[in-house]
Amino acid sequence: MNLNDQIFLAINNLSLLNIGILNFFCIFVALFSPYIYALGLVIVYLSNRKKQALCVFYVALIGLSINFLIGIFYYHPRPFVEGLGNLLIPHAKDSSFPSDHATLAFAISFGFWYAKEKTISIISFIFAIITGFARVFVGVHFPFDIVGSFFVAIVALTLLNAFVAYFSKVSDFLIKLQIRIFNMFGLNI
């Protein structure tokens, strides 16, 4: 048994203890963390930090695009496909590496740091670690899938930084478009 399997089983076997609040919390985070991050981005956007929110969005989009490309060329079975662990939530038998949930979480936390939203970045980074743990706990990812997601998020941030002038122009256009659309409906957001 390799190290990835051993760490997976050590974390996933905690679910067999059937500690109600821990199981509930991990299932909730494993399923709903993308919605929590999306809500956070909307709140930042609507709190008049539009450019920061869009910067974070771009890092997440780049990260998930990288995951999509990796998924085209590399398949790694999920733990339950290999007959390992205890599966707490239903999941497709698609590639395990890297985790989209964890990539989104780390990319958003790195994006907030880049956008100089340090407090939000630290909170979201802690939640990203919790998200990664929860995805392993519920049996849908190996630990190395989460580590891979961390590095994909770093690459995504590096790509954003390399093309920041382009993304800044896109942000300016999108913000102007949003203002025009909202003004058409009498909304001043």
C-alpha angles and dihedrals in degrees: 000000000000128000093258091056093045094052090044092054093046090056099035093048088063086075089064089065084071095216097175100213093044093048092045093047094048093046090049093049093043091053104034108030093102090057091049090052091046091051090050091052092050091050091051091046093050092045088071096264094111098147092050092050092048091049089054091046091054093052090051092047092050091048094050090046090054089050090052091053092047089050091055093055104029132044122191116176119238118246094256090052087059091047093251127140138342117308112213099175132036115256139172118256092243125131117306098204120113111010114238091203093052093042090053091047096048093041091053093048091048090045091054090051090051090048089054094247092133100167093049089045094055093047092047092047091055089048089049090057090048090049091052091048091049093051089055093041092056091048104247100108142037118230091248088058087062093046089050089052090054090056093044088055090052090052090048091053090047090052092049090051091050092053099031094128091057093047090048090057090048089051092051090051094047094048092050090047092050091050092050093049093047091047089054087061095042094252119139102197 
